[in-house]
Amino acid sequence: DPDNRRPVDYTRRQELLDQLERRASRGELLPLCHDVVNDLPSGALKLWTLIRGLRCRRENSELFRSGSYAPLYGAVEKQEHLVAFARSYEKRTIVVAVPRFSYSLLHGEMKPPLGNAWGAAELVLPPRALGDFENYLTGEVVKPNASRAVLCRELFAHFPVALLVSH
């Protein structure tokens, strides 16, 4: 990993972590996501994904510890560009979805795989996952359609990773 070849500036990482936490505590998730996506060299996108993922895991520890695992499919024409799974326990479900092979998805453009890059691709959610979800990374409410699917262009409209938590 090229990011691991240079010394870590721990002071800068701590400042960035504090800044992200302050903004999150004010409920600025969507503007925060916009900023970190548009500042890739800072490393804030990785840090934001990591701290929110760990917090979600801590807040839903039973689901991660005892929940069932199910790979998710969909995206038909973009299937090779999406990896997703669900963890379910009792009436709770968490869905994780991440792009892969972004370079080929974006036809060689060096940018995050957001929005219209996904065309009409859908992610099919587990049948047991009823109701709406909150994207823990962006704060957006995600409403599956009647066939329990979500358009990837909506799922990744503002951030290139989705961490959906059922309500």
QUIQUIUR-V785436 format. One line per field, one symbol per residue. phi: phi as a letter, one per 30 degrees, with the letter a starting at -180 (. if undefined). psi: psi as a letter, one per 30 degrees, with the letter a starting at -180 (. if undefined). burial: I if it has 9 or more other ideal C-beta (glycine too) atoms within 8 Angstrom, else O. Layout:
phi: ???
psi: ???
burial: ???
This chain:
phi: .edccbddddddddddddddddddddicdddddedddcbeddiddddddddddddddddbeddddcddcbdcbkigdcedcbbaabcbahccbbccbbdbheedechidcaddchdechcdbcddddddcicbcdddciddccdddcibbdddddcdbadbbbccdd
psi: jffgflkkieeeeeeeeeeeeeeeffgheeeeeeeeegheffgeeeeeeeeeeeeeeefheeeeefllkkkklbfdfgefgkkllkkkkcgkkkkkkkllheeeeghfkilkilbfffbgklkklkffjlallkjfeffkkkjlafghlkkefeehefkgkkjkkl.
burial: OOOOOOOOOOOOIOOIIOOIIOIIOOOOIIOIIIIIIOIOOOIIIOIIIOIIIOIIIOOIOOIIOOIOOIOIOIIOOIIOIIOIIIIIIOOIIIIIIIIOOIOOIIOOOOOOIIOOIIOOIIIIIIOOIOOIIIIIIIOIOIOIOOOIIIIIIOIIIIIIIIIIIIO
